[in-house]
């Protein structure tokens, strides 16, 4: 179902027949449309009996701490928080960075506009759900990865660093470039985690390409 400010999907977990609604949110940036957005959110969620998870760009911050400057008005955060409370929703804690949006001005503004909200039934079903901010590369918004951490998810092999990589020409320079490509935001531990995560992701792909190339050479020799 497509509304003005979101798309609603009815989903079913095929293993245990758990049904829920997923709302993909795109809130309006224009102040004159925010009231309609919040009203639509209340109308749709109030009429649903199935668990709900919603996420995306809400275009509203919840508190002054979600912005990096003092240009703050309490009107829309107050109403947004009231809607969240009235619908008995809870925001899943975000890791990886503090803000999810930035403009391109000289004195940049950073805000947390993107988030994931769940109802209590969904949280009870998936109590280990986490939300992590990924690397922002093209959009001015940070993509969020929501992981329910359920046991039925596809297993991913543990990352293994090969000592032989250190003998390859240019390897250390490549690692340094990947490490420095990650924007330094958040706490020291969050910055370190982001850099390690990005480096691990990059080396997985790099190692696979090296392995495929080696197998191709061996086959043709």
C-alpha positions in Angstrom: 0.0 0.0 0.0 1.4 3.4 -1.0 0.5 6.5 1.0 1.8 10.0 0.6 4.8 9.7 2.9 5.5 6.0 3.1 5.1 2.6 1.5 3.6 -0.2 3.6 4.5 -3.8 3.1 2.9 -6.8 4.7 5.5 -9.4 5.3 5.6 -13.0 6.6 8.4 -15.0 8.1 8.2 -18.2 6.2 9.7 -20.4 9.0 7.3 -19.5 11.8 4.5 -17.6 9.9 5.1 -14.4 11.9 3.4 -11.6 10.1 4.1 -7.9 10.4 4.0 -4.6 8.6 7.1 -2.8 7.3 6.8 1.0 6.7 9.4 2.6 4.5 9.3 6.3 5.6 10.1 9.5 3.7 8.9 12.4 5.8 8.5 15.9 4.2 11.3 18.5 4.6 8.7 21.3 4.2 7.3 22.5 7.5 3.8 23.0 6.0 3.6 19.2 5.3 4.8 17.8 8.6 1.5 18.0 10.3 -0.1 15.9 7.5 2.8 13.4 7.8 2.4 12.9 11.5 -1.4 12.6 11.1 -1.0 10.0 8.4 1.4 8.0 10.6 -1.1 8.0 13.5 -4.0 7.0 11.2 -2.3 4.1 9.6 -0.6 2.7 12.8 -3.7 3.1 15.0 -5.7 0.9 12.7 -3.3 -2.0 12.5 -3.4 -5.1 14.6 -0.2 -6.7 13.3 3.3 -5.8 14.7 4.9 -2.8 13.0 8.5 -1.8 12.2 9.1 1.5 10.4 12.3 3.2 9.2 13.7 5.8 6.9 14.0 9.5 6.7 11.5 11.1 9.1 12.9 14.6 8.5 12.3 15.4 12.2 14.8 15.3 15.0 13.6 14.3 18.5 15.8 16.5 20.7 18.6 19.2 20.6 21.2 16.5 20.9 20.3 15.2 17.5 21.7 18.4 15.9 25.2 19.9 15.9 24.1 23.5 16.3 21.8 25.7 18.4 19.3 26.4 15.5 16.5 24.3 17.2 12.8 24.6 17.5 10.9 22.3 19.9 7.6 22.3 18.0 8.0 19.3 15.7 10.2 17.3 18.0 7.6 17.6 20.7 4.8 16.5 18.4 6.9 13.7 16.9 7.8 12.3 20.4 4.1 12.6 21.4 3.1 10.5 18.3 5.8 7.9 19.2 4.6 7.6 22.7 0.9 7.4 21.8 1.6 4.6 19.3 3.7 2.8 22.0 6.7 2.7 19.7 10.4 2.4 20.6 13.4 3.7 18.7 16.1 1.1 18.2 19.5 2.4 19.3 21.7 3.5 16.4 25.4 2.5 16.4 28.2 3.6 14.1 27.6 7.4 14.1 25.6 10.0 15.9 24.1 11.9 12.9 22.6 10.5 9.7 22.3 13.6 7.5 24.6 16.5 6.5 24.2 19.4 4.2 26.9 20.6 1.8 27.4 24.1 3.1 30.8 25.4 4.3 29.6 25.4 8.0 27.9 22.0 7.8 24.8 21.1 9.7 24.5 17.5 11.0 21.2 16.0 12.1 19.8 12.6 13.0 16.8 12.4 10.6 16.9 8.7 9.9 15.8 6.1 12.4 14.0 2.8 13.0 10.9 2.5 15.3 9.3 -0.8 16.4 6.2 -1.7 18.4 6.5 -3.8 21.5 5.3 -7.0 19.8 8.0 -6.8 17.2 10.7 -6.1 19.8 9.5 -9.0 21.9 9.7 -11.3 18.8 13.2 -10.0 17.8 14.8 -8.8 21.1 18.3 -8.8 19.7 17.6 -6.5 16.8 20.3 -3.9 16.1 20.7 -0.9 13.9 24.0 0.2 12.5 24.9 3.2 10.3 26.7 2.2 7.2 29.2 4.4 5.2 27.6 7.3 3.4 29.0 7.4 -0.1 26.5 9.0 -2.6 23.5 10.3 -0.7 23.5 13.0 2.0 21.8 10.5 4.2 23.4 7.6 6.0 22.0 4.2 5.1 21.0 2.1 8.1 21.3 -1.6 8.5 18.7 -3.3 10.6 19.6 -6.8 11.7 17.2 -9.0 13.8 20.1 -11.3 14.7 17.7 -14.3 14.5 19.2 -17.7 14.3 17.6 -18.5 11.0 19.7 -15.9 9.1 22.3 -17.1 6.6 25.6 -17.9 8.2 28.5 -15.8 7.1 32.0 -17.3 7.4 34.3 -15.6 9.9 36.7 -13.2 8.4 40.3 -14.5 8.4 43.4 -12.4 7.7 46.1 -14.1 5.7 49.7 -13.3 6.6 50.7 -13.9 3.0 48.8 -10.7 2.1 51.5 -8.7 3.8 54.0 -9.9 1.1 52.0 -8.5 -1.8 53.2 -5.3 -3.4 51.0 -2.3 -2.4 49.0 -4.1 0.2 50.0 -1.9 3.1 49.3 1.2 1.0 45.9 -0.2 0.0 45.0 -0.9 3.7 46.0 2.7 4.7 43.9 4.2 1.9 40.8 2.2 2.9 41.4 3.0 6.6 41.6 6.7 5.9 38.6 6.7 3.6 36.2 6.3 6.6 34.9 9.6 8.0 35.9 10.2 11.6 32.6 10.7 13.4 31.2 9.4 16.7 33.1 8.3 19.7 36.7 6.9 19.5 35.4 3.3 19.8 32.7 3.9 17.2 35.3 5.4 14.8 37.6 2.4 15.3 34.6 0.0 14.7 33.6 1.8 11.5 37.2 1.6 10.1 37.6 -2.1 11.0 34.2 -2.9 9.5 35.0 -1.1 6.3 38.4 -2.7 6.0 37.1 -6.2 6.7 34.4 -5.6 4.0 36.9 -4.4 1.5 39.4 -7.2 2.1 36.7 -9.8 1.7 36.0 -8.6 -1.8 39.7 -8.1 -2.6 40.7 -11.6 -1.4 37.9 -13.1 -3.4 39.1 -11.4 -6.6 42.7 -12.5 -5.9 41.5 -16.1 -5.4 39.4 -16.1 -8.5 42.3 -14.7 -10.5 44.7 -17.3 -9.2 42.3 -20.1 -10.0 41.8 -18.8 -13.5 45.6 -18.6 -14.0 46.1 -22.1 -12.7 43.3 -23.5 -15.0 44.9 -21.9 -18.1 48.5 -23.0 -17.2 
